[in-house]
Amino acid sequence: MRKIAVVSMGLFLSLFLVKGAAQAAEKIGYIDLSRTFGEYSKTKSYDKTLSEKEKTYTDERDKKVADLKAFQDKLNLLNDKERDAKKTELQNKLKSFQDYDRQKQADLRKEQEEKMKELLGDIQEAVKKYAEKEGFTLVLNDRVLVYQTKNMDITSQVIEILNKGGK
């Protein structure tokens, strides 16, 4: 009976040690994606470039709106016959402005999406590089976590890799 108890205890301890070793082999971390985007130098550069393009677009748009209002004001001063003759011209100018506005907004959105994809790709590469180097089995986005400890946060290390240019 004592022999069975010793063997059972031995099996129990070996299972416990094997389970503990398997858990120790799993290395899990997480990354604060918002902070990573915000502190990545390339993000700041892209934001500045896109802001400048948006300002240029806004200035052009404001000028076109002012021109349309001026044309409409002149149109209101004309008599009915002259106003009817110029109404088609106003409609054409308005349609042209709407097409311009829609196209510029689409271009800005497309460029922003392309930059975001590029930045996300850079971040994923940096995470992969760091995870492989440090032996992480799993790296999660902090937004999907309900609870996490700070010792599992690898955000600073990933940001450092990104800003050094070592994707």
C-alpha positions in Angstrom: 0.0 0.0 0.0 2.8 2.3 0.9 4.5 1.6 -2.4 1.3 2.6 -4.3 1.1 5.8 -2.3 4.7 6.7 -3.2 4.2 5.9 -6.8 1.0 7.9 -6.9 2.7 10.8 -5.2 5.6 10.6 -7.7 3.2 10.6 -10.6 1.3 13.6 -9.1 4.5 15.5 -8.6 5.8 14.7 -12.1 2.5 15.9 -13.6 2.7 19.0 -11.6 6.3 19.7 -12.7 5.5 18.9 -16.3 2.5 21.2 -16.2 4.7 23.9 -14.5 7.4 23.5 -17.1 4.9 23.8 -20.0 3.4 26.9 -18.4 6.9 28.4 -17.9 7.6 27.8 -21.6 4.6 29.9 -22.6 5.6 33.6 -22.7 2.8 36.0 -23.3 2.9 39.7 -23.7 0.7 42.6 -24.8 1.1 45.9 -26.6 -0.7 49.2 -26.2 -1.5 49.8 -29.9 -2.8 53.4 -29.4 0.4 54.4 -27.5 2.6 52.7 -30.1 0.9 54.6 -32.9 1.1 57.8 -31.0 4.8 57.5 -30.0 6.0 56.1 -33.3 8.0 58.9 -35.1 6.8 57.8 -38.5 3.2 58.4 -37.3 4.0 62.0 -36.3 5.7 62.6 -39.7 2.7 61.2 -41.6 0.3 63.2 -39.4 2.2 66.4 -40.2 2.2 65.6 -44.0 -1.5 64.8 -44.0 -2.4 67.9 -42.0 -0.6 70.1 -44.5 -2.4 68.4 -47.4 -5.7 68.8 -45.6 -5.0 72.5 -44.9 -4.1 73.1 -48.6 -7.4 71.3 -49.6 -9.4 73.4 -47.0 -7.9 76.6 -48.3 -8.7 75.7 -51.9 -12.2 74.6 -50.9 -12.8 77.8 -49.0 -11.7 79.8 -52.0 -14.1 77.9 -54.3 -17.0 78.3 -51.9 -16.3 82.1 -51.8 -16.3 82.2 -55.6 -19.6 80.3 -55.7 -21.2 82.7 -53.2 -19.9 85.7 -55.1 -21.3 84.3 -58.3 -24.6 83.6 -56.6 -24.7 87.1 -55.1 -24.2 88.6 -58.6 -26.9 86.3 -60.0 -29.3 87.6 -57.4 -28.8 91.2 -58.6 -29.7 90.4 -62.2 -33.2 90.6 -63.6 -35.3 87.4 -64.1 -34.3 86.9 -67.8 -30.5 87.3 -67.1 -30.8 85.2 -64.0 -32.4 82.3 -65.9 -29.7 82.5 -68.5 -26.9 82.3 -65.8 -28.7 79.7 -63.6 -27.3 76.8 -65.7 -23.8 78.2 -65.3 -24.3 78.3 -61.5 -25.6 74.7 -61.5 -22.5 73.6 -63.5 -20.2 75.4 -61.1 -21.9 73.9 -58.1 -21.7 70.4 -59.6 -18.0 70.9 -60.5 -17.4 72.0 -56.9 -19.2 69.0 -55.4 -17.2 66.6 -57.7 -14.0 68.3 -56.7 -14.9 68.2 -53.0 -15.9 64.5 -53.1 -12.7 63.6 -55.0 -10.4 65.5 -52.7 -12.0 64.0 -49.6 -11.7 60.5 -51.1 -8.1 61.0 -52.0 -7.3 62.2 -48.4 -9.1 59.2 -46.9 -7.3 56.8 -49.2 -3.9 58.3 -48.4 -4.7 58.1 -44.7 -5.8 54.5 -45.0 -2.6 53.6 -46.9 -0.4 55.3 -44.3 -2.3 53.5 -41.5 -1.7 50.1 -43.2 1.9 50.9 -43.6 2.3 51.9 -40.0 0.4 48.9 -38.8 2.7 46.7 -40.9 5.7 48.3 -39.4 4.3 47.7 -35.9 3.5 44.1 -36.6 7.1 43.6 -37.9 8.6 45.2 -34.8 6.4 43.1 -32.5 7.4 39.9 -34.5 11.1 40.8 -34.3 10.9 41.5 -30.6 8.7 38.5 -29.8 11.1 36.1 -31.7 14.2 37.6 -30.1 12.7 37.4 -26.6 10.9 34.1 -27.0 7.3 35.2 -26.7 4.7 32.6 -27.8 1.9 35.1 -27.9 1.5 38.9 -28.1 -1.9 40.5 -27.7 -3.4 43.9 -28.4 -4.3 45.5 -25.0 -7.7 46.4 -26.3 -8.9 42.8 -26.1 -7.7 42.2 -22.6 -9.9 42.6 -19.6 -7.0 42.4 -17.1 -3.3 42.4 -17.6 -0.2 43.0 -15.5 2.3 45.7 -16.4 5.2 43.1 -16.4 3.7 41.7 -19.6 3.6 45.1 -21.4 6.2 45.2 -24.2 5.0 48.5 -25.7 8.0 50.5 -24.8 10.4 47.9 -26.3 8.4 47.8 -29.6 8.3 51.6 -29.8 12.1 51.7 -29.3 12.6 49.2 -32.1 10.3 51.2 -34.4 11.9 54.6 -33.7 15.4 53.2 -34.2 14.2 52.2 -37.7 14.8 48.5 -37.0 11.3 47.2 -38.0 
